[in-house]
Amino acid sequence: MPRKHAPKPHRGSRPEDRPMLSPETRHSIIVVALFACGAVGVLAFAGGAGRAGVVIADALRALFGLAAYLVPLVLLILASMLVREDRPQFSVLQIIGLSLTAASITGLLHLELHANATTTSDLARGGGYLGAALAMPLASLFGPVATGVLLICGALIGCFLGFHLSFDHLRAAYRTIAHVLRSAHLAILAFRYRTPRTTQTDAPMAATFTERPVDVAERAATESEEEEPEADAPASSPSATSDTAAAPAAASAADALAAPARKRPRRPRIEIPLTLLSNEIGKPMSGDVRAGQEIIRRTLEQFRINVEMGDIRVGPTVTQYSLRPAEGVKLSRITALQNDLALALAAHPIRIEAPIPGKSLVGVEVPNQRVAVVRLREIFESEAFQKRSSNLTVALGKDVAGAVWTADITRMPHCLVAGSTGSGKSVMLNAMIISLLVQNGPDDLRLLLVDPKRVEFPVYNGIPHLLTPVITDVKKTVQALKWALAEMDRRFELLAGAKKRDLGSYNATRRDEADRLPYLVIVIDELADLMAVAANEVEASIIRLAQMARAVGIHLIVATQRPSVDVITGLIKANITARIAFAVASSIDSRTILDQVGAERLLGRGDMLFTSAELSKPKRLQGAFVADQEIQRIVEHLREHSMPVDGGDALDESPIVVFTERGSSDGLDDDDADDLLPEAKEVLLQAGKGSASLLQRRLKVGYARAARILDILERQGFIGPADGAKPREVLGGGPPSTAHGLTPDQEDGEMGEEEENDDRMK
């Protein structure tokens, strides 16, 4: 029986079988040795190392020539890199590439300075024996010019191998430098020719991200706009718009409402410096991975399962040991030994991935002794994020191999996030929101945040990207979802009229940037609270949005800490294929989220499983972490640099007016009293129709107050209810008045009507 051989696996863990030094101790010794060699080399060239230093300096000059002076510096830099907590891991290809670069440089030095050198002193002033050994044979075969070309190419190839570079990195660096220089030039010009009316702060000179390539459709639309004759452009300039708004209402109400939407200046994207985010990167500690590999092999051998151990990948949270089972071994026999492996390794819980997607291997994931925090700034600076194909890309985290993972919301197109309390669910939502804010301007992306718990999202109040203040009331959330459905239908009508299939192609054909529709992302922090109060309305709205809203640029991110079937229903799961599962209490909860077990064995604190329609199996990731202080700094930066814009918004005429401002924390009380009500009535009677954007322009107030005035006037019966995107009908007055105001008879009628309305309200 296999149980009789139980003591055998423990023989490999006896003290005499273990290595005398731990990996951390060996690493520390290597760092000290490199530092000592580098310091002695510097002193040798400076003449401060005695007779031994003279010998060392002469030997280095003879071997490397003029490049010998770089050898001590390279050793010191390498020691400083290895002493850091986030020390790099050098592969064989990197070492080969760096060696090729060094040899090519010495060959170039020999070829250019002392190609005909024969003595040691001459070689020391060129590329040394190493440079001569490489350059002389090549020069005799190809000649000096071709040899120089070959050595330069060899140095470039070595740099590409050693530093994992490509021409894409060079182009990105060139664009970044050009962007910085262009920003500096514009800042200097703005400083020299600034005017007292300038209110917008200069753009930051430091580039936050690599300059985004212009989309082909956008470029074509821009070129076509430039080639169009002036007759196709809007009839008046922004200054003429304000004059028209102040003039008597001679034009139709439709023109008065459509003009500000076309003339409204487009708000630029606010650059968010990465310095607002922390760059403290930790290093995971996995312990003695070779000993762990041997324990896994012997434990499986004890149960008569022969395996061949493979690679070891150390991730931020877990270390994955890969193994190849012998022929004829069922994977179910290995997965059934999870608890036995956890006992032998003294680590809990462990997770077995059988098989690893794309490989004929089985992965055993063992928790690290120390978990490394994955910072959001690290994700933003990664190559995967810099090469994103969409500005709706969100940062997820790193996998077990340390590779960065991001996700494009336009391809998800909706996401379901679930996990127990303290597992990292809210941190992931904040990381997604920050990812969207750093890529998009207020006119490119609008956010609708719902937080019934009143804990996570109120910090975002005041940023220009918010469509409304953060919604914390369940009833208002139901109304917000109904408005989202109405907005979805309105956008479908616009796309049908333009004969376009999605929002991207629709915006690409808009000549005026003000006519472009922004993306709308709805983030719900706790679905369980909504389902407990209004399950039918909330579920129906979420299902319809998940089914249809992708094409018109409306996306959902729904989170809950109670993953039960009455919260995450079957219809919601069927329409939201992208899901993120954090640590849960039982396998039943894991099946509710992912339709399979696995989330119950996660470690918490950002450890998660991510799945989407593009993945065959869930991918284990360590989620990106963003602290509360980082969120606060970014929100304050957005508030300080937001630019107030007069005029309507693309969503002003939609039926969102009622639920967003009534009872919200915008500083206005609930009384039907406002000192601008008489002026508002006069403006509406003069125009014949009513809208929030009209009151904004005429009364010089913000959108919140204008919407509240319309709400009060509707309750008083002065104007009609909202009818989709159409302006409101004025019920309390006659035809538009003369140039300046109303006639005396009309004024008396209006005053009498106001008194009647006031009596009715009382």
matplotlib code that plots the C-alpha trace (Angstrom):
import matplotlib.pyplot as plt

x = [0.0, 1.3, 0.8, 3.6, 6.2, 5.1, 8.4, 10.4, 9.5, 10.8, 14.4, 14.9, 14.1, 16.8, 19.4, 22.2, 20.3, 19.4, 21.8, 24.0, 23.1, 19.7, 19.2, 19.0, 22.3, 24.0, 22.5, 23.9, 27.4, 27.3, 26.2, 29.1, 31.6, 30.5, 30.7, 34.2, 35.4, 33.9, 35.4, 38.8, 38.7, 37.9, 40.7, 43.1, 42.5, 42.8, 46.1, 44.8, 45.1, 48.8, 50.9, 48.1, 46.0, 48.6, 48.6, 44.8, 44.5, 47.1, 45.4, 42.0, 43.5, 45.2, 42.1, 39.4, 41.4, 39.6, 36.4, 38.3, 37.3, 33.6, 34.2, 34.3, 31.3, 29.3, 30.1, 28.9, 25.7, 25.0, 25.6, 23.2, 20.6, 20.8, 20.7, 17.3, 14.2, 12.9, 16.1, 16.0, 16.3, 18.8, 18.2, 20.8, 19.8, 20.2, 23.8, 24.6, 23.2, 25.2, 28.4, 27.8, 27.3, 30.5, 32.6, 31.2, 32.1, 35.7, 35.9, 34.7, 37.3, 40.1, 38.9, 38.6, 41.5, 44.3, 43.5, 47.2, 48.2, 50.8, 52.1, 50.3, 50.5, 48.8, 46.2, 45.4, 44.6, 42.2, 39.9, 42.4, 43.1, 39.3, 38.6, 41.6, 40.6, 37.1, 37.9, 41.1, 39.7, 36.5, 38.6, 40.7, 37.6, 35.2, 37.4, 37.2, 34.0, 31.9, 33.4, 32.3, 28.7, 28.7, 30.0, 27.4, 24.6, 26.0, 25.9, 22.3, 21.3, 23.1, 21.1, 17.9, 18.6, 20.1, 17.4, 14.4, 14.1, 12.7, 12.1, 8.7, 10.4, 12.7, 9.7, 7.9, 10.9, 11.1, 7.4, 7.8, 10.8, 9.0, 5.9, 7.9, 9.7, 6.4, 4.7, 7.7, 7.5, 3.8, 4.2, 6.9, 4.6, 1.6, 3.8, 5.0, 1.7, -0.6, -3.7, -5.4, -8.5, -6.6, -8.0, -6.8, -3.5, -0.7, -0.4, 2.2, 5.5, 6.2, 4.5, 2.5, 2.0, 3.4, 1.6, -1.4, -1.3, -4.2, -6.9, -7.1, -10.8, -10.2, -7.4, -9.7, -12.5, -10.1, -8.7, -12.2, -13.2, -10.3, -11.1, -14.8, -15.7, -16.6, -20.3, -20.5, -19.1, -21.4, -22.8, -21.5, -18.4, -18.5, -18.6, -21.6, -23.3, -23.2, -24.5, -27.3, -28.1, -28.4, -30.5, -34.3, -35.8, -36.2, -35.0, -36.8, -36.5, -34.9, -32.0, -31.6, -31.2, -29.0, -26.6, -24.9, -24.4, -22.5, -20.6, -19.6, -15.8, -14.4, -12.8, -9.3, -8.0, -6.5, -3.0, -2.5, 1.2, 2.3, 4.1, 0.7, 0.9, 3.3, 6.2, 7.1, 7.5, 8.0, 9.7, 8.0, 9.8, 9.2, 11.7, 13.8, 12.1, 14.5, 13.6, 9.9, 10.3, 11.9, 9.1, 6.4, 8.2, 8.7, 5.2, 3.7, 6.2, 4.9, 1.5, 3.1, 2.7, 5.9, 6.3, 9.1, 9.5, 9.6, 10.1, 9.5, 7.7, 7.7, 4.7, 3.6, 1.4, 2.2, 5.0, 4.0, 5.8, 5.2, 5.4, 4.8, 3.0, 4.1, 2.1, -1.1, -1.5, -4.9, -5.0, -7.7, -5.2, -3.0, -5.8, -7.0, -3.7, -4.0, -4.3, -1.5, 0.8, -0.2, 0.7, 4.1, 4.9, 3.5, 1.6, -2.1, -4.0, -2.4, -4.1, -3.5, -4.1, -4.5, -3.5, -1.9, -3.6, -1.6, 0.9, 1.0, 1.9, 0.3, 0.8, 1.1, 0.6, 2.1, 1.6, 4.7, 6.2, 5.9, 3.5, 4.6, 2.2, 1.4, 1.2, -1.1, 1.8, 3.8, 0.9, 0.6, 4.4, 4.4, 4.7, 1.3, -0.5, 1.5, 0.6, -3.1, -5.5, -8.3, -8.5, -11.0, -8.3, -8.3, -5.4, -6.0, -2.6, 0.1, -0.2, 1.9, 4.8, 4.9, 3.4, 1.1, -2.5, -4.9, -8.5, -10.3, -13.8, -15.0, -14.3, -15.5, -18.0, -19.4, -17.7, -19.0, -16.8, -17.6, -15.7, -16.0, -15.3, -11.6, -10.7, -9.8, -13.0, -13.3, -9.7, -10.1, -13.1, -11.0, -8.1, -10.5, -11.9, -8.4, -7.4, -10.3, -9.6, -6.0, -6.8, -9.9, -11.1, -14.5, -15.9, -14.6, -15.9, -18.7, -19.0, -22.2, -21.1, -23.5, -22.5, -25.3, -22.8, -21.7, -18.1, -16.0, -17.2, -18.2, -14.5, -15.0, -17.6, -16.5, -14.5, -15.5, -16.0, -19.1, -22.4, -24.1, -23.0, -22.3, -25.7, -26.2, -30.0, -31.5, -34.6, -32.5, -30.3, -33.4, -34.3, -30.7, -30.8, -34.1, -32.4, -29.5, -32.0, -33.6, -30.1, -29.3, -32.5, -31.6, -28.1, -29.5, -31.7, -28.7, -26.6, -29.5, -29.9, -26.1, -26.2, -23.4, -23.0, -21.2, -20.2, -16.6, -17.6, -20.3, -17.8, -15.3, -17.7, -18.6, -17.0, -17.7, -16.1, -19.0, -21.3, -19.4, -21.0, -18.9, -18.6, -20.6, -19.4, -21.8, -20.1, -22.3, -20.4, -23.0, -25.6, -27.0, -28.4, -30.2, -31.6, -32.9, -35.1, -36.0, -34.9, -37.2, -36.5, -32.7, -32.4, -34.4, -32.4, -29.1, -30.0, -31.2, -28.1, -25.9, -27.6, -27.7, -25.7, -22.3, -22.8, -23.7, -20.8, -22.5, -20.7, -21.5, -19.2, -21.2, -19.8, -21.2, -19.8, -22.7, -22.3, -25.6, -28.0, -30.6, -28.1, -26.2, -29.1, -28.7, -29.8, -27.2, -24.5, -25.5, -25.2, -22.0, -19.3, -16.3, -16.0, -13.5, -13.7, -11.9, -11.6, -15.0, -16.1, -17.2, -17.0, -20.7, -20.0, -17.2, -19.5, -22.0, -19.4, -17.2, -19.4, -16.5, -14.6, -11.3, -12.1, -12.5, -8.7, -7.6, -5.5, -7.4, -5.9, -6.1, -5.7, -8.2, -9.4, -10.3, -12.2, -13.8, -15.2, -11.6, -10.2, -10.7, -10.0, -9.8, -6.5, -5.0, -3.8, -2.7, -4.8, -3.4, -3.4, -4.2, -4.2, -6.7, -4.1, -3.3, -7.0, -7.3, -4.4, -5.7, -9.2, -7.8, -5.7, -8.8, -10.8, -8.1, -7.5, -11.1, -12.3, -15.8, -17.6, -20.7, -23.3, -25.0, -23.7, -24.3, -26.6, -28.3, -31.5, -31.9, -34.3, -31.6, -32.6, -35.1, -33.2, -29.7, -30.3, -33.4, -32.1, -28.5, -25.7, -25.2, -25.6, -29.2, -32.2, -35.5, -37.7, -39.4, -37.7, -34.9, -34.1, -33.7, -37.2, -38.7, -35.8, -36.0, -39.7, -39.0, -36.3, -38.5, -41.4, -39.1, -37.8, -41.1, -39.4, -37.2, -34.0, -31.2, -28.6, -30.8, -30.9, -27.2, -26.4, -28.9, -28.7, -25.0, -25.5, -24.3, -26.1, -27.2, -29.0, -30.5, -31.9, -33.3, -35.0, -36.6, -37.7, -39.4, -41.1, -42.4, -43.9, -45.5, -47.0, -45.1, -43.4, -44.2, -42.4, -39.3, -39.9, -36.7, -34.2, -36.8, -37.0, -39.7, -43.0, -43.8, -47.3, -47.5, -47.1, -48.1, -46.0, -42.5, -42.3, -40.6, -36.9, -36.4, -39.3, -43.0, -45.8, -47.6, -50.6, -48.4, -46.5, -49.8, -50.9, -47.7, -47.7, -51.3, -50.3, -47.3, -49.5, -52.0, -49.2, -47.8, -51.2, -51.6, -48.2, -49.1]
y = [0.0, 3.5, 4.5, 2.2, 4.5, 7.7, 8.5, 8.5, 12.0, 13.4, 12.2, 14.9, 17.5, 16.3, 19.0, 17.2, 17.1, 20.8, 23.4, 25.1, 28.6, 30.0, 31.7, 35.1, 34.5, 33.5, 36.5, 38.9, 37.4, 37.9, 41.6, 42.3, 40.6, 42.7, 45.9, 45.0, 44.3, 47.5, 49.6, 48.1, 48.7, 52.4, 52.8, 50.9, 53.4, 56.3, 55.0, 54.3, 50.4, 50.0, 47.7, 45.2, 48.0, 48.9, 45.3, 45.2, 48.5, 47.3, 44.0, 45.6, 48.1, 45.3, 43.2, 45.9, 48.9, 52.2, 50.3, 49.1, 52.3, 51.2, 47.8, 49.0, 51.3, 48.4, 46.2, 48.9, 49.5, 45.8, 45.6, 48.5, 46.9, 43.5, 45.0, 46.5, 44.7, 44.5, 43.1, 42.0, 38.4, 38.0, 35.3, 33.5, 35.5, 38.8, 37.8, 36.8, 40.1, 42.2, 40.3, 40.8, 44.5, 44.8, 42.8, 44.9, 48.1, 47.0, 45.9, 49.4, 51.1, 49.0, 49.5, 53.3, 54.2, 51.6, 49.2, 48.5, 48.2, 45.5, 46.4, 46.2, 49.9, 50.5, 47.9, 49.6, 52.8, 51.0, 48.1, 45.8, 42.2, 41.5, 44.2, 43.1, 39.4, 40.4, 43.2, 41.9, 38.7, 40.5, 43.3, 40.9, 39.2, 42.1, 45.2, 48.0, 49.7, 46.5, 45.4, 48.6, 48.1, 44.5, 45.6, 48.4, 45.9, 43.4, 46.1, 46.9, 43.2, 42.8, 45.8, 44.4, 41.0, 42.5, 45.0, 43.4, 46.4, 46.7, 49.4, 50.0, 51.2, 53.5, 55.0, 55.4, 57.1, 59.4, 60.3, 60.9, 63.2, 65.0, 65.4, 66.9, 69.3, 70.3, 70.9, 73.0, 75.0, 75.6, 76.5, 79.1, 80.6, 80.7, 82.4, 85.0, 85.7, 85.1, 87.3, 88.3, 86.3, 83.0, 80.7, 77.3, 76.2, 75.2, 71.6, 69.7, 69.5, 66.0, 63.4, 61.0, 58.3, 57.7, 59.8, 57.8, 57.0, 58.7, 56.3, 55.8, 56.7, 59.8, 61.0, 60.5, 62.4, 65.2, 65.4, 65.4, 68.2, 70.3, 69.8, 70.7, 74.2, 76.8, 76.6, 73.2, 74.6, 76.0, 79.4, 81.4, 81.4, 80.9, 84.7, 84.9, 82.1, 84.1, 87.2, 85.1, 83.7, 87.2, 88.6, 88.3, 85.0, 85.5, 82.0, 78.8, 77.0, 74.0, 76.2, 77.8, 74.3, 72.8, 75.7, 75.3, 71.6, 72.3, 75.4, 74.1, 74.0, 70.5, 70.0, 68.5, 65.5, 66.4, 64.9, 62.9, 62.7, 59.3, 60.9, 61.1, 57.3, 55.4, 53.5, 51.3, 47.9, 44.9, 41.6, 38.3, 35.8, 32.2, 30.4, 27.6, 26.7, 23.8, 22.1, 22.7, 21.1, 18.0, 17.7, 17.8, 15.1, 12.8, 13.3, 12.3, 9.4, 8.2, 7.7, 6.0, 9.0, 9.5, 13.0, 15.1, 18.4, 21.5, 25.2, 27.3, 30.6, 33.0, 35.4, 38.2, 35.9, 32.3, 30.2, 27.8, 24.5, 22.9, 19.1, 16.6, 13.4, 10.0, 8.4, 6.8, 9.0, 10.5, 14.1, 13.4, 11.5, 14.5, 17.0, 14.7, 15.2, 18.9, 18.5, 16.0, 18.4, 21.2, 19.1, 18.1, 21.7, 23.2, 25.8, 26.3, 26.6, 25.3, 25.2, 22.7, 23.8, 20.7, 21.2, 24.6, 26.2, 25.8, 23.3, 19.6, 20.4, 20.5, 23.5, 23.4, 26.9, 27.4, 30.6, 32.7, 33.5, 37.2, 38.6, 41.4, 44.4, 45.1, 48.9, 50.6, 52.8, 49.7, 48.6, 52.0, 52.1, 48.5, 47.7, 46.0, 49.1, 51.4, 49.3, 49.3, 49.4, 51.3, 54.1, 52.0, 49.7, 48.9, 47.6, 44.1, 43.0, 40.3, 36.6, 33.8, 34.5, 38.2, 39.3, 42.4, 41.8, 44.5, 44.3, 46.3, 47.2, 47.5, 43.8, 42.6, 44.5, 44.3, 42.9, 41.1, 41.4, 39.3, 38.4, 38.3, 41.2, 42.2, 40.2, 43.2, 43.8, 47.6, 48.1, 46.6, 48.8, 51.9, 50.7, 50.3, 53.8, 55.4, 53.5, 55.1, 58.6, 58.7, 57.9, 59.9, 63.4, 64.5, 64.7, 61.2, 59.3, 59.8, 57.9, 56.9, 55.7, 53.9, 53.2, 52.1, 51.5, 55.2, 54.3, 53.8, 56.2, 59.6, 60.6, 61.0, 63.7, 66.9, 65.4, 66.5, 63.0, 62.3, 62.5, 63.0, 63.1, 59.6, 57.9, 56.4, 55.9, 52.7, 54.4, 56.9, 54.0, 52.4, 55.7, 56.0, 52.6, 53.5, 56.7, 54.6, 52.5, 55.7, 57.0, 53.7, 53.9, 57.5, 56.5, 53.6, 56.1, 58.4, 55.4, 54.3, 57.7, 57.8, 54.2, 53.2, 50.0, 51.2, 54.3, 54.3, 54.5, 57.0, 59.4, 59.0, 60.5, 63.5, 66.6, 68.6, 67.2, 68.5, 66.1, 63.1, 60.9, 60.0, 56.5, 55.8, 53.4, 52.5, 51.2, 49.6, 48.7, 46.6, 44.8, 42.9, 46.0, 46.9, 43.5, 43.4, 46.5, 46.4, 43.1, 43.0, 46.5, 46.3, 42.8, 43.8, 47.0, 45.3, 42.4, 44.8, 47.0, 43.9, 42.6, 45.7, 48.6, 47.5, 49.0, 52.4, 52.7, 52.0, 49.5, 48.0, 47.0, 45.3, 44.2, 42.3, 40.7, 38.3, 35.9, 34.0, 32.9, 35.5, 38.3, 37.0, 35.4, 33.1, 35.8, 38.3, 35.7, 34.7, 38.3, 39.2, 36.9, 38.7, 38.0, 38.5, 36.3, 37.1, 34.9, 33.4, 31.2, 28.1, 26.3, 27.0, 30.7, 30.0, 28.1, 30.9, 33.4, 31.3, 28.2, 26.2, 25.8, 27.5, 30.8, 29.2, 28.5, 32.0, 33.9, 37.2, 40.7, 41.0, 37.4, 36.7, 34.6, 36.4, 34.9, 36.3, 35.0, 35.0, 32.7, 29.0, 28.8, 31.4, 33.1, 33.7, 37.2, 39.5, 42.6, 46.1, 48.0, 51.7, 53.3, 55.8, 58.5, 58.0, 58.2, 61.4, 63.0, 62.1, 63.4, 66.7, 67.1, 66.6, 69.1, 71.7, 71.4, 70.9, 73.6, 74.9, 75.1, 77.2, 75.6, 72.3, 68.8, 65.9, 64.4, 67.6, 67.1, 63.5, 62.5, 62.4, 65.8, 64.6, 61.8, 63.3, 66.6, 66.1, 65.2, 65.0, 66.5, 69.5, 72.2, 73.1, 72.5, 70.9, 74.0, 75.3, 78.6, 80.1, 83.8, 83.2, 81.7, 85.0, 85.5, 81.8, 82.2, 85.3, 83.5, 80.5, 82.6, 84.5, 81.4, 79.5, 76.2, 75.2, 73.3, 73.2, 74.4, 77.5, 78.5, 77.8, 80.3, 83.0, 82.9, 82.1, 79.2, 75.6, 72.6, 71.4, 74.7, 74.9, 71.4, 72.1, 75.2, 73.2, 70.6, 73.3, 74.9, 71.5, 70.9, 74.4, 73.5, 76.2, 73.8, 70.4, 67.1, 66.0, 64.2, 62.4, 64.7, 67.3, 70.6, 71.1, 72.9, 76.1, 75.9, 79.2, 81.8, 82.9, 83.6, 85.0, 88.6, 91.6, 92.4, 93.1, 91.7, 91.2, 93.8, 95.2, 93.0, 89.9, 90.9, 91.2, 87.8, 86.2, 87.7, 86.5, 83.0, 82.9, 83.8, 81.1, 78.6, 79.6, 79.2, 75.8, 74.7, 76.0]
z = [0.0, -0.7, 3.0, 4.1, 2.3, 4.1, 5.8, 2.5, 1.3, 4.5, 3.9, 1.4, 4.0, 6.5, 7.5, 5.8, 2.5, 2.5, 1.0, 3.5, 2.3, 1.4, -1.9, -0.2, 1.5, -1.7, -3.4, -0.7, -1.1, -4.9, -4.4, -2.0, -4.3, -7.3, -5.2, -4.0, -7.6, -8.9, -6.1, -6.4, -10.2, -9.7, -7.2, -9.5, -12.4, -9.9, -8.6, -5.1, -5.0, -4.7, -6.8, -7.2, -8.6, -11.2, -12.4, -12.5, -14.4, -17.0, -17.4, -18.0, -20.5, -22.4, -22.5, -23.2, -24.4, -23.7, -22.7, -19.6, -17.8, -18.0, -16.4, -12.8, -13.4, -14.9, -11.8, -9.4, -11.3, -11.4, -7.6, -7.0, -9.2, -7.4, -3.9, -4.6, -3.5, -7.1, -8.4, -12.1, -13.2, -16.0, -18.6, -20.7, -23.8, -21.9, -20.9, -24.4, -25.7, -23.3, -24.1, -27.8, -27.3, -25.2, -27.8, -30.7, -28.9, -28.3, -32.0, -33.1, -30.9, -32.3, -35.9, -35.6, -33.3, -33.8, -36.6, -37.3, -33.6, -32.8, -29.4, -26.1, -25.5, -28.9, -28.1, -24.8, -26.6, -28.9, -28.2, -26.5, -27.2, -27.3, -29.9, -32.0, -31.8, -33.2, -35.6, -37.3, -38.8, -39.9, -41.5, -43.4, -44.8, -45.4, -45.3, -42.7, -43.9, -44.0, -40.7, -39.1, -40.4, -39.0, -35.6, -35.4, -36.2, -33.7, -31.0, -31.8, -31.8, -28.4, -27.0, -28.3, -26.6, -23.4, -22.7, -24.4, -26.8, -30.3, -32.9, -31.3, -28.1, -30.1, -31.9, -28.6, -27.1, -30.1, -29.8, -26.1, -26.6, -29.5, -27.3, -24.4, -26.8, -28.4, -25.0, -23.9, -27.1, -26.7, -23.0, -23.9, -26.6, -24.2, -21.6, -24.1, -25.7, -22.8, -22.3, -19.1, -20.1, -20.2, -17.5, -18.7, -17.1, -19.4, -20.3, -18.1, -19.9, -18.6, -20.8, -18.7, -21.4, -24.8, -27.4, -28.7, -32.4, -34.3, -35.4, -39.2, -39.2, -37.1, -39.4, -42.4, -40.8, -39.8, -43.3, -44.9, -42.5, -43.5, -47.2, -46.8, -48.0, -45.4, -46.3, -44.6, -41.3, -38.6, -39.5, -36.6, -34.3, -30.5, -30.0, -32.4, -30.4, -27.2, -29.0, -30.5, -27.0, -25.6, -28.5, -28.8, -29.7, -33.4, -34.3, -33.7, -30.4, -32.1, -33.4, -30.0, -28.4, -31.2, -31.4, -28.1, -28.6, -31.8, -30.6, -27.2, -26.9, -26.4, -23.1, -23.4, -21.6, -18.3, -18.1, -14.8, -13.9, -12.9, -9.9, -8.2, -7.9, -5.7, -7.3, -4.3, -5.8, -3.6, -4.3, -3.6, -1.4, -2.4, -0.1, -1.4, -4.7, -5.4, -2.1, -2.8, -6.2, -4.7, -2.1, -4.7, -6.8, -3.8, -2.5, -5.8, -6.1, -2.7, -4.3, -7.3, -9.6, -11.6, -12.9, -14.6, -12.9, -15.2, -14.9, -11.8, -12.1, -9.2, -9.3, -7.0, -4.9, -5.7, -7.1, -9.9, -10.2, -13.5, -14.0, -16.7, -15.7, -17.0, -19.7, -18.5, -15.4, -14.9, -14.0, -11.5, -9.4, -9.2, -8.4, -5.7, -3.8, -3.1, 0.6, 0.7, -1.2, 1.1, 4.1, 2.7, 1.7, 4.9, 2.7, 2.5, 0.4, -2.8, -6.2, -9.0, -12.6, -14.7, -17.4, -17.9, -20.9, -24.1, -22.5, -21.7, -18.1, -14.7, -12.5, -8.7, -7.3, -3.8, -1.8, -1.4, 2.0, 1.2, -1.3, -3.6, -4.1, -7.7, -8.0, -10.5, -11.7, -12.6, -14.8, -16.5, -17.3, -18.7, -22.4, -22.4, -21.3, -23.6, -26.6, -25.8, -28.7, -26.9, -24.4, -22.4, -21.3, -17.6, -15.5, -14.0, -12.5, -13.0, -13.5, -11.9, -14.3, -13.5, -16.9, -16.9, -17.7, -19.0, -20.4, -23.0, -21.9, -25.4, -25.9, -22.6, -23.0, -19.4, -16.3, -13.1, -10.0, -6.9, -3.7, 0.0, 2.3, 2.3, -0.7, -2.9, -4.8, -4.1, -4.8, -8.2, -8.9, -8.0, -10.2, -13.1, -12.6, -12.3, -15.5, -17.3, -16.0, -17.0, -20.6, -21.4, -21.2, -19.8, -23.4, -24.3, -21.2, -18.7, -15.5, -13.6, -10.2, -7.9, -4.3, -2.0, 0.8, 0.7, 1.3, -1.8, -4.5, -2.9, -3.1, -6.8, -6.5, -8.3, -11.1, -14.6, -15.8, -13.6, -15.3, -11.9, -8.3, -7.0, -6.5, -3.1, -3.0, -4.3, -5.8, -7.7, -9.0, -10.5, -12.2, -13.4, -15.0, -16.7, -18.0, -19.3, -21.3, -22.7, -23.6, -25.3, -27.4, -28.3, -29.4, -31.5, -33.3, -34.0, -35.3, -37.5, -38.9, -39.7, -40.9, -38.5, -36.5, -33.5, -31.6, -32.8, -36.5, -35.7, -33.9, -36.7, -39.2, -37.1, -38.5, -35.4, -32.2, -30.2, -32.1, -30.9, -28.3, -25.2, -23.9, -20.8, -18.1, -15.3, -12.1, -9.4, -6.2, -4.5, -6.5, -3.5, -1.9, -5.2, -5.7, -2.1, -2.7, -6.4, -7.8, -10.9, -12.1, -11.5, -13.1, -16.1, -16.7, -16.3, -18.6, -21.3, -21.1, -21.1, -24.2, -26.4, -25.0, -26.3, -29.8, -28.5, -26.1, -22.8, -20.5, -17.1, -14.2, -11.6, -8.2, -5.2, -2.1, -1.8, -4.8, -4.4, -7.1, -6.0, -6.6, -9.6, -11.5, -14.4, -16.9, -15.6, -15.9, -19.3, -20.6, -18.7, -19.8, -18.3, -14.6, -11.8, -8.8, -5.6, -2.5, -1.5, 1.4, -0.5, -3.8, -4.2, -4.4, -6.8, -9.1, -8.9, -10.2, -12.5, -13.2, -11.7, -8.4, -7.6, -6.1, -2.7, -2.7, -3.4, -0.8, -0.6, -0.7, -4.5, -5.5, -8.1, -11.1, -14.3, -17.2, -20.3, -23.6, -25.0, -22.3, -22.2, -18.4, -15.6, -15.3, -11.8, -11.3, -8.5, -8.8, -9.1, -5.9, -5.6, -2.1, -0.8, -0.8, -4.4, -5.3, -3.4, -5.1, -8.5, -7.7, -6.4, -9.5, -11.7, -9.7, -9.9, -13.6, -14.8, -17.2, -16.7, -20.1, -20.8, -23.0, -23.2, -22.9, -25.3, -22.6, -21.4, -23.2, -22.1, -19.3, -16.6, -15.1, -12.5, -10.6, -10.7, -8.8, -6.7, -3.2, -4.2, -2.2, -4.5, -1.9, -2.8, -0.5, -1.4, -1.1, -4.2, -3.8, -6.0, -6.5, -10.2, -10.8, -12.1, -14.5, -15.6, -16.3, -18.4, -20.3, -21.0, -22.1, -24.4, -26.0, -26.2, -25.1, -22.2, -21.5, -19.0, -21.5, -22.3, -18.6, -18.3, -21.0, -20.2, -16.4, -16.1, -13.7, -13.5, -14.8, -11.3, -10.6, -14.0, -13.8, -10.4, -11.6, -14.4, -11.9, -9.7, -12.7, -13.8, -10.3, -10.5, -13.9, -15.7, -18.2, -19.4, -18.5, -20.3, -23.6, -24.5, -26.2, -27.1, -25.3, -22.7, -23.7, -21.9, -20.5, -18.5, -21.2, -24.6, -27.7, -27.4, -26.3, -27.9, -27.9, -24.3, -22.2, -22.0, -22.7, -19.6, -20.3, -20.5, -17.4, -15.5, -16.8, -15.9, -12.4, -11.9, -13.1, -10.8, -7.9, -8.9, -9.2, -5.8, -4.2, -5.8, -4.5, -1.0]

ax = plt.figure().add_subplot(projection="3d")
ax.plot(x, y, z, "-o")
ax.set_aspect("equal")
plt.show()
